[in-house]
Amino acid sequence: MSANHAVVVGGGLAGVTAALELAGAGLRVTLLESRPRLGGLAFSFKRGDLTVDNGQHVYLRCCTAYRWFLDRVGGTALAPLQERLDVPVLDVAHPGGPRLGRLRRSALPVPLHLASSLARYPHLSLAERAGVGRAALALRRLDPTDPALDGLDFATWLGRYGQSPRAIEALWDLVGIATLNATADQSSLGLAAMVFKTGLLSENGAADIGWAAVPLGDLHDTLARKELDAAGVRTQLRARVTGIFRSQDGNWRVDTETGTLDAATVVLAVPQREAHGLLPAGALADPDKLLDIGTAPILNVHVVYDRKVLRRPFFAALGSPVQWVFDRTDASGLTDGGQYLALSQSAAQDDIDEPVSVLRTKYLPELERLLPATRGAKVRDFFVTRERTATFAPTPGVGRLRPGFRTDTPGLYLAGAWTATGWPATMESAVRSGVGAAHAALAALGRHRENPLQEAA
Ligand SMILES: Cc1cc2nc3c(=O)[nH]c(=O)nc-3n(C[C@H](O)[C@H](O)[C@H](O)COP(=O)(O)OP(=O)(O)OC[C@H]3O[C@@H](n4cnc5c(N)ncnc54)[C@H](O)[C@@H]3O)c2cc1C
């Protein structure tokens, strides 16, 4: 009876994706999620009348797996991409007063698509701009999958290519901190090369930015749930898995706090520490490696003003502890003329445990420096969301710690943004892992299903 049954543990993007793919191939699928909602690390919650995301999420046009996921759940129109990459970058430390620069692409082919924007980028000297161009061309020649790159750090490589501290701050870290959740000195060269090569140097539109125009929960919980139901997946929320055991008949027994399930296939799509706790003996040659994968925090600072203070949908800041600022007014359901801004603060080790009062004293004056219109505005609400283990830490050497989708035990598979997808901890990585684990399971069961990412890969 359990031969046709697959259990997916964890209802983040990796688990939801795996469940959809397994069900699509005709398996009977049960998805077990410990929380009362799907979406894992990318979710929403209510705060009074507002619907708030736990953290601003963006994706790029080159995130083909996440875009496939959006399409699969019917969410593409709700998380649109910019027509063309356009990032306003505001430097408030400029001696002559705040100065705005833009990182934009043109319609020209790679790498010329960024050349004219870089040539005019005011936050770097002429020599620095030329130097960035040279380093970008050198980066293009790197192979991100080369294991030798995994052990090196990005900052040392940038230094070798003559990048000044200012070029690192105003360009490489501006993008790198937001995508890798670490500064260049804390990032594996392999992962950094992956991000910059794929995003900026692969295709003309690869780095165009997309983000949800609705709460994340609408996409990753409501729409995902609808598609799981339609695919026949039995989703159990508030169902924490406490143990996974191999039965004598070779099938799997999955224990939850309220019962037991039998299955021929199990996809474990939980964070690495939880996976380590649940993996049965012998499933990985060296399971303790999972515990060596570090984590990195992201803080979001949420400010609701009584009026509009920002005209753009988002911008990035230089010369300020503020990193990226997004207008979440419409997405949150705020309709009374106020404006709701979310500050996305990656690699937030210094701030993550600070009390709200300290963060308020730190960030409100910074917003006044960046956005003069806030000076006369009333702050109607100020709160923070803290994700202490938002991503795995992309430190040099992390690549050799990330396991593949297959374990050493038949029928048991791993998924999660932290598995060996080659991507940093992103929604893209999560979806890739879910598809990868499901298709590894289907291949072992002798079932054929077209891999939806094959064309995109
Ligand atoms: C604040 C923040 C900002 C981010 N910004 C971006 C961004 O801009 N772009 C981007 O691409 N990515 C971003 N990320 C990363 C992205 O959200 C994650 O990489 C991705 O969502 C991870 O998905 P996952 O399915 O691998 O894991 P998770 O989302 O961690 O899902 C694992 C699930 O397993 C469940 N679980 C755990 N233990 C058990 C158990 N014993 N039994 C049952 N269920 C269990 C958990 O409750 C969880 O729902 C951000 C993350 C955060 C936190």
The ligand as an SDF file (V2000), in Angstrom:
LIG
                    3D

 53 58  0  0  0  0  0  0  0  0999 V2000
   14.2040   37.6380    5.7360 C   0  0  0  0  0  0  0  0  0  0  0  0
   14.5920   36.7970    4.5430 C   0  0  0  0  0  0  0  0  0  0  0  0
   14.8320   37.4060    3.3240 C   0  0  0  0  0  0  0  0  0  0  0  0
   15.1700   36.6270    2.2220 C   0  0  0  0  0  0  0  0  0  0  0  0
   15.3320   37.2360    1.0090 N   0  0  0  0  0  0  0  0  0  0  0  0
   15.4340   36.4760   -0.0970 C   0  0  0  0  0  0  0  0  0  0  0  0
   15.4050   37.0840   -1.3650 C   0  0  0  0  0  0  0  0  0  0  0  0
   15.2970   38.3050   -1.5060 O   0  0  0  0  0  0  0  0  0  0  0  0
   15.4830   36.2630   -2.4590 N   0  0  0  0  0  0  0  0  0  0  0  0
   15.5730   34.9140   -2.3520 C   0  0  0  0  0  0  0  0  0  0  0  0
   15.5970   34.2210   -3.3830 O   0  0  0  0  0  0  0  0  0  0  0  0
   15.6360   34.3180   -1.1430 N   0  0  0  0  0  0  0  0  0  0  0  0
   15.5660   35.0530   -0.0120 C   0  0  0  0  0  0  0  0  0  0  0  0
   15.5700   34.4630    1.2180 N   0  0  0  0  0  0  0  0  0  0  0  0
   15.8640   33.0180    1.2990 C   0  0  0  0  0  0  0  0  0  0  0  0
   14.6530   32.1590    0.9860 C   0  0  0  0  0  0  0  0  0  0  0  0
   13.5200   32.5820    1.7110 O   0  0  0  0  0  0  0  0  0  0  0  0
   14.9720   30.7240    1.3840 C   0  0  0  0  0  0  0  0  0  0  0  0
   16.1950   30.3110    0.8060 O   0  0  0  0  0  0  0  0  0  0  0  0
   13.9150   29.7210    0.9390 C   0  0  0  0  0  0  0  0  0  0  0  0
   12.6140   30.1800    1.2230 O   0  0  0  0  0  0  0  0  0  0  0  0
   14.1700   28.3920    1.6560 C   0  0  0  0  0  0  0  0  0  0  0  0
   13.1950   27.4360    1.3280 O   0  0  0  0  0  0  0  0  0  0  0  0
   13.3360   25.9400    1.8240 P   0  0  0  0  0  0  0  0  0  0  0  0
   12.1070   25.2380    1.4000 O   0  0  0  0  0  0  0  0  0  0  0  0
   14.6430   25.4060    1.4000 O   0  0  0  0  0  0  0  0  0  0  0  0
   13.4340   25.9910    3.4220 O   0  0  0  0  0  0  0  0  0  0  0  0
   12.4400   26.5580    4.5190 P   0  0  0  0  0  0  0  0  0  0  0  0
   11.7370   27.7450    3.9850 O   0  0  0  0  0  0  0  0  0  0  0  0
   13.2510   26.7080    5.7550 O   0  0  0  0  0  0  0  0  0  0  0  0
   11.3580   25.4050    4.7110 O   0  0  0  0  0  0  0  0  0  0  0  0
   11.5430   24.3250    5.5820 C   0  0  0  0  0  0  0  0  0  0  0  0
   10.1990   23.9850    6.2100 C   0  0  0  0  0  0  0  0  0  0  0  0
   10.3430   22.8180    7.0080 O   0  0  0  0  0  0  0  0  0  0  0  0
    9.5130   22.9570    8.1340 C   0  0  0  0  0  0  0  0  0  0  0  0
   10.0050   22.0180    9.1610 N   0  0  0  0  0  0  0  0  0  0  0  0
   11.1540   22.0870    9.8790 C   0  0  0  0  0  0  0  0  0  0  0  0
   11.2570   21.0280   10.6940 N   0  0  0  0  0  0  0  0  0  0  0  0
   10.1530   20.2640   10.4800 C   0  0  0  0  0  0  0  0  0  0  0  0
    9.6920   19.0310   11.0180 C   0  0  0  0  0  0  0  0  0  0  0  0
   10.3860   18.3600   11.9580 N   0  0  0  0  0  0  0  0  0  0  0  0
    8.5110   18.5330   10.5850 N   0  0  0  0  0  0  0  0  0  0  0  0
    7.7850   19.1900    9.6340 C   0  0  0  0  0  0  0  0  0  0  0  0
    8.1860   20.3680    9.0970 N   0  0  0  0  0  0  0  0  0  0  0  0
    9.3520   20.8830    9.5120 C   0  0  0  0  0  0  0  0  0  0  0  0
    9.6770   24.4180    8.5090 C   0  0  0  0  0  0  0  0  0  0  0  0
    8.6220   24.8660    9.3400 O   0  0  0  0  0  0  0  0  0  0  0  0
    9.6850   25.0790    7.1260 C   0  0  0  0  0  0  0  0  0  0  0  0
    8.3790   25.4490    6.7190 O   0  0  0  0  0  0  0  0  0  0  0  0
   15.2920   35.2200    2.3470 C   0  0  0  0  0  0  0  0  0  0  0  0
   15.0610   34.6260    3.5820 C   0  0  0  0  0  0  0  0  0  0  0  0
   14.7010   35.3840    4.6690 C   0  0  0  0  0  0  0  0  0  0  0  0
   14.4080   34.6970    5.9660 C   0  0  0  0  0  0  0  0  0  0  0  0
  1  2  1  0
  2  3  1  0
  2 52  2  0
  3  4  2  0
  4  5  1  0
  4 50  1  0
  5  6  2  0
  6  7  1  0
  6 13  1  0
  7  8  2  0
  7  9  1  0
  9 10  1  0
 10 11  2  0
 10 12  1  0
 12 13  2  0
 13 14  1  0
 14 15  1  0
 14 50  1  0
 15 16  1  0
 16 17  1  0
 16 18  1  0
 18 19  1  0
 18 20  1  0
 20 21  1  0
 20 22  1  0
 22 23  1  0
 23 24  1  0
 24 25  2  0
 24 26  1  0
 24 27  1  0
 27 28  1  0
 28 29  2  0
 28 30  1  0
 28 31  1  0
 31 32  1  0
 32 33  1  0
 33 34  1  0
 33 48  1  0
 34 35  1  0
 35 36  1  0
 35 46  1  0
 36 37  1  0
 36 45  1  0
 37 38  2  0
 38 39  1  0
 39 40  1  0
 39 45  2  0
 40 41  1  0
 40 42  2  0
 42 43  1  0
 43 44  2  0
 44 45  1  0
 46 47  1  0
 46 48  1  0
 48 49  1  0
 50 51  2  0
 51 52  1  0
 52 53  1  0
M  END
$$$$
